[in-house]
Amino acid sequence: MRFDVRGMGDSKGGERRFDQLDADIRSAVDCFMASVDLKSVVIWGLCDAASAALFYAYQDHRVAGLVLLNPWVFTEQGSAKTFLRHYYLQRFLSSDFWRKVFLFKFDFIGAIVSFADILKKVVKGPLQASAVSTSSAVHIDDGLPLPVRMRECFKQFGKPVLLILSGRDLTADEFRLVVADDSVWQALLSDPLVTKRDFPEADHTFSSAEWRDRVADWSVNWIRAL
């Protein structure tokens, strides 16, 4: 069952932030369970929908698994690191960049200002990696930095997860950087309950039919294995 949360797509109502969708997801699960003879459900989400699913899932025993695609873990510092490592490096190595330099068409002043702004964000202090109770009934603090809050929700969920990451996507790149800098995230993703699929050629939304079909096959086969 595909559904739109309030204020999005086919659904009326005031639009809400992705981290305020627990009631909408619960309503959808309630409706699905009432309409079809089901014992449990799997929530499938892309980008901030993946994050919203993760925030919700540990609170509902009916959720048997999650399929998370390119989860949204945005912070200013994380985004700046990702941009610096991926965009600027690729830009520096591109022939188009050097063509503009040699033809005196490159905006050096603008580039320096932009680069300095990125560096300023990168050198900010590290994210607060707060410890959270391991009780299954715990409520995850909404005030935690987004990557930490998602990590703690992931830890509380403790059920099968399929994680799919695109190769041509800054959102997925930022998620990889978050994991690389956090040993707790690394331990969570190395759990046997987690299945990881890297998709090097795909963009953020898997915009070709071939890419969507492959993601669908991965998802269906994984759900059947549950």
N, C-alpha and C positions, 0 to 999 in steps of 0.2 A: 504494500500500500504506500503510495506516495502522497505526502500532504504538505501544504503550505502553512506556516505559522501565521499568526495574526499580522495583518498589514503587508503581507507579501504575496505575490502571485495572485491566486484565485481567492484568497481569504481576506475578509473585511476586518475592520478594527484598526486600532492604533499600532503602528510599527514599534517593535521592541528590540532591544539590543540582544545579541546572540547569547549573552550570559544571563538573560532574564526569561528563558523559554521553558522552564521546568513545567509550568502549568499547561502550556500548549502541547508539549510532548506527551505528558501524562494523559491529556484529553484524547490525543490521537491513539495512544496505546489502548485506552479504555474502549474507544469506539471500535478499533480493530478486533479486540478480544471479544466484544459483544456481538460483532457481526459474523465472525468466523470461529469455528471450534478450534481454538488454539490453547496450547499449554504455555507457550513462551514466544517472545519475539526477538529479532535482531534489529538493531538500529544502524542504518547506513547513512553516513554523512560526509560531505565534502567541505573543506575549509572551515569557516566558522560554524557550519552545521555539525561538523565532526567534533568541534570543541563543545558545542551545546549538548550533543549526545553524551559526551564524556562527563559533563557536569551533572547530567540527569541520571545516568544509568545505574550508578552505585546505590541510588535511593529506591530502586524499583526491582524487586526480586523476579519480576516477570521477564526482565531483559536478560536473555541467555548469552548474548554476544554483541560485539560492536565491530562494524567495518568503518575504519577511519581513513579518509583520503586527504592527504596534504593538510593536516590539522593546522589551525590558525593559532600561533603562539606569539603574536606580535608584541614587541616592546620597542621603544625608540632605540635603545641600545642594541638589541638583537637585530633590528632591521638595518641599522647603520653598519653593523659588523657584516651582515649578509651582503649588503650593497657594496661594501668596500672589497670584500673577498671575491665576489662573483662578477658584479657589473664592472667595477673599475679594472679588474685584472683582464677581463675579456675585452674591454674597450681599449686598453693599452696595447693589447696584442693584435687588434684588428687593423687591417689595411686601410679602412676608411678613416680611422683616427689619424694615421700618419699622413694620409693624403691631404687631409685638412691642415695639418701642421705645416707641411711643405708648401702648400698653396696659400699660406697665411690667412686661412679662413677659420682658424680655431680660436675660440674665445678663452684666452689664457686667464684673464681676470675672473670671469665668471666661474671657470673650472676650479681655480684656486679657492675662491670663496665657498663654493659648494663642497669641495674636498675638505676644507677646514671645518665646516659645519658638521660633516660626517664624522671627522676625527674627534670633535668635541663630544659628540654623543657616544662614541665608542669608548672613550676613556672615563666615562662615568663609572661610579662604583658598581660592583657586581650585584646581581639580583639577590634579594633576601631569600635564602634557602631554608625557610622555616620548617621546623619539625612539627608534625601533626600526629595526634593520637591515632593508634592503629585500630581503635574500636570500630566495629562495622557500623555502629549507629552514629558515628561522629558527623557533624556538619562541617564542611570545608569552608574556611574563612573566605568570604567574598573579597576581602581586602588584600589577599595575597597577590603578588605579581602573577600575571596570567600563566607563564610556563610552570611556576611552582604550584599554582592552584590546579592546573590540569594534571600535573604529576601526582598530586595527592588524590585526586579523583580516580585516576588510573589505578593507583595503589589500592584504594578502597573497593574498586569494582571487582578485581580478582577473578575474572572469568575470561573466556577466549576472546581474543581481539585479532582482527585482520587489519594490518597497517599497510597502506599502499602509498608510495611516494613517487611523484614525477621527477624526472631528471632535468626538465627545462622549466623550472618554477621557483621563484624566489621564496614563496611561502614554504615549500618543501625544504628548500635550502636552509631557511631560518630554523625550521624544526630540527634538521640534522645538526646545526650548530648548537642549539640548546642541549640536545642529547650528548653531543661531544664534550660539553663543558659541565655535565652533571652526572656524577657516578650513580646516583639513585635512578635517574632516567635510564641509564645504561643497564642497570640490573633489572629493572622492570621489563625492558624490551628483550632481554635475553631469556626471559621466562619461557618455558615450553608452551604455555598457553598463548603466546604471541606468535603470530605468523606474519612475516614481513615480505613484501613484494616491492622491489624497485623497478621502475619503469623509465629507463634512461631517456627514451626518445619522446616521451609524452609531455604535454604542457599542463598547465594548472587544471583545466576543465576537461582534459582528455577529448579534445575537440574534433578528432576524426572518428568515423564509424568503426574503423579497425581498432582504435585504442579503446573506445567504449565497449566494444564486444569482448575484448580481452579482459577488461575490468569486470564485466558482467560474468564471464566464465570463472574468473578467480573467485568472485563473490559467491556465486551459486555453488561451486564445488566445495568451497570452504564451509558454507552453511550446511550442505548435505553431510559433510564430515562430522558436524556437531552431533 
